[in-house]
Amino acid sequence: MRRLTLNRDAVKALTEQRMQQEGERQAARDSWEDTGLMFTNRDTGAPMDQRTLLKYFYQVRDAAGIKKLTFHGLRHTCASVLLGRGVPMKGVSENLGHADVAFTLRIYTHCMPGLRDKAASEMEAAFADADKAQRDKEEKEKRNGAQKLPSGPGAATGAATA
């Protein structure tokens, strides 16, 4: 068991499913088996048969025009989309329920396009930031040095020395 954070659309869909299921439960009365599951047999509340679930999945998939996606492929698609959009590997790994991030990395690193290019550009940006910080520091020191009063004998009184 693990806790997932869902987007608003998923929460809405699950809330609607729960309300529909409540109507089915009331209609079934004493023949309803309260399993606590979200997707159940509509007549009895028993766990949904795997073939029925797959039938519904294929109907939705085909209606969306996606022909080759498997039910388990939904999981891989989710991970690939999240990683492609820059979600940290740790968050994706936790959502998938992997024991450690290393496992997720081994399976999904290919889903993170441009990793080498991104690493090179970030290193370039880090050096540019460091160079700019150094130039700013030197400029500030130069300005502060020009604003200091002259020092040495007679500087405080403004007297000329011979």
C-alpha positions in Angstrom: 0.0 0.0 0.0 1.2 3.5 -0.8 -0.2 7.0 -0.8 -0.6 8.7 -4.2 -1.2 12.3 -5.0 -3.8 12.6 -7.8 -4.6 15.4 -10.1 -8.1 17.0 -10.0 -9.4 15.1 -13.0 -8.5 11.8 -11.4 -10.1 12.8 -8.1 -13.3 13.9 -10.0 -13.5 10.6 -12.0 -13.0 8.5 -8.8 -15.6 10.5 -6.9 -18.1 10.0 -9.8 -17.2 6.2 -9.8 -17.8 6.1 -6.0 -21.2 7.7 -6.4 -22.1 5.4 -9.2 -21.0 2.4 -7.1 -23.1 3.6 -4.2 -26.2 3.5 -6.5 -25.3 0.0 -7.5 -24.8 -1.0 -3.9 -28.3 0.3 -3.0 -29.9 -1.5 -5.9 -28.2 -4.8 -5.0 -29.2 -4.6 -1.3 -28.4 -7.8 0.5 -26.5 -9.4 -2.4 -23.8 -6.7 -2.3 -20.4 -7.8 -1.1 -18.7 -4.8 0.5 -15.1 -5.2 -0.5 -13.9 -1.6 -0.2 -12.7 -1.8 -3.8 -13.4 1.0 -6.2 -14.1 -1.0 -9.3 -16.3 -4.0 -8.7 -18.9 -6.2 -10.2 -21.9 -3.9 -10.7 -24.4 -6.5 -9.5 -22.6 -7.9 -6.4 -19.8 -5.6 -5.4 -17.4 -8.6 -5.7 -14.0 -7.8 -7.3 -14.2 -7.1 -11.0 -13.2 -10.0 -13.2 -9.9 -9.3 -15.0 -11.4 -10.0 -18.4 -14.2 -7.4 -17.8 -11.6 -4.8 -16.7 -9.6 -5.5 -19.9 -12.7 -5.3 -22.0 -13.5 -1.9 -20.7 -9.9 -0.8 -21.1 -9.7 -1.9 -24.7 -13.0 -0.1 -25.5 -11.7 3.2 -24.1 -8.2 2.7 -25.7 -9.7 1.9 -29.1 -12.1 4.9 -28.9 -9.1 7.1 -28.2 -7.4 5.7 -31.3 -4.5 4.1 -29.4 -4.1 0.6 -30.8 -1.0 -0.8 -29.3 -1.1 0.3 -25.6 -1.4 -2.6 -23.1 -3.0 -2.2 -19.7 0.4 -2.5 -18.0 1.7 -0.1 -20.6 -0.3 2.7 -18.9 2.2 2.5 -16.0 5.2 2.8 -18.3 3.5 5.6 -20.2 2.8 7.5 -17.0 6.5 7.2 -15.9 7.7 8.2 -19.4 5.5 11.3 -19.6 6.4 12.5 -16.1 10.1 12.0 -16.6 9.9 13.7 -20.0 8.3 16.7 -18.4 11.1 17.0 -15.8 9.5 15.4 -12.7 12.3 14.3 -10.4 13.2 10.7 -10.6 12.5 10.2 -6.8 8.9 11.4 -7.2 8.3 9.1 -10.2 9.9 6.2 -8.3 7.7 6.7 -5.3 4.5 6.9 -7.4 5.4 3.6 -9.2 6.1 2.0 -5.8 9.7 1.0 -6.6 11.8 0.0 -3.6 14.6 2.4 -4.7 15.3 5.1 -7.2 18.2 3.0 -8.7 15.6 0.5 -10.1 13.6 3.3 -11.7 16.7 4.8 -13.2 17.7 1.4 -14.8 14.3 1.1 -16.4 13.4 4.7 -17.4 16.6 6.6 -18.0 15.9 6.4 -21.8 12.8 8.5 -21.2 14.8 11.5 -20.2 15.8 13.0 -23.6 18.8 15.2 -23.8 20.3 14.3 -20.4 23.9 14.8 -21.7 23.0 18.1 -23.5 21.2 19.3 -20.4 24.2 18.4 -18.2 26.6 20.2 -20.5 24.5 23.4 -20.7 24.0 23.4 -17.0 27.7 23.1 -16.4 28.3 26.0 -18.9 25.7 28.1 -17.1 27.4 27.3 -13.7 30.7 28.5 -15.0 29.2 31.6 -16.6 27.5 32.4 -13.2 30.8 31.9 -11.4 32.6 34.2 -13.9 29.9 36.9 -13.5 30.1 36.7 -9.7 33.9 37.1 -9.9 33.7 40.1 -12.3 31.0 41.7 -10.1 33.2 41.2 -7.0 36.3 42.7 -8.7 34.2 45.6 -10.0 32.8 46.3 -6.5 36.3 46.1 -5.0 37.6 48.5 -7.6 34.7 51.0 -6.9 35.3 50.7 -3.1 39.1 51.2 -3.6 38.5 54.4 -5.7 36.2 55.8 -3.0 38.8 55.4 -0.1 40.6 58.5 1.1 44.3 58.7 0.5 46.4 57.4 3.3 49.8 58.2 4.5 51.5 61.1 6.4 49.5 64.3 6.3 46.5 62.7 4.5 44.1 63.2 7.4 45.0 67.0 7.6 45.3 67.6 3.9 48.8 69.1 4.6 51.3 69.0 1.9 54.6 67.3 2.5 57.9 68.5 1.2 
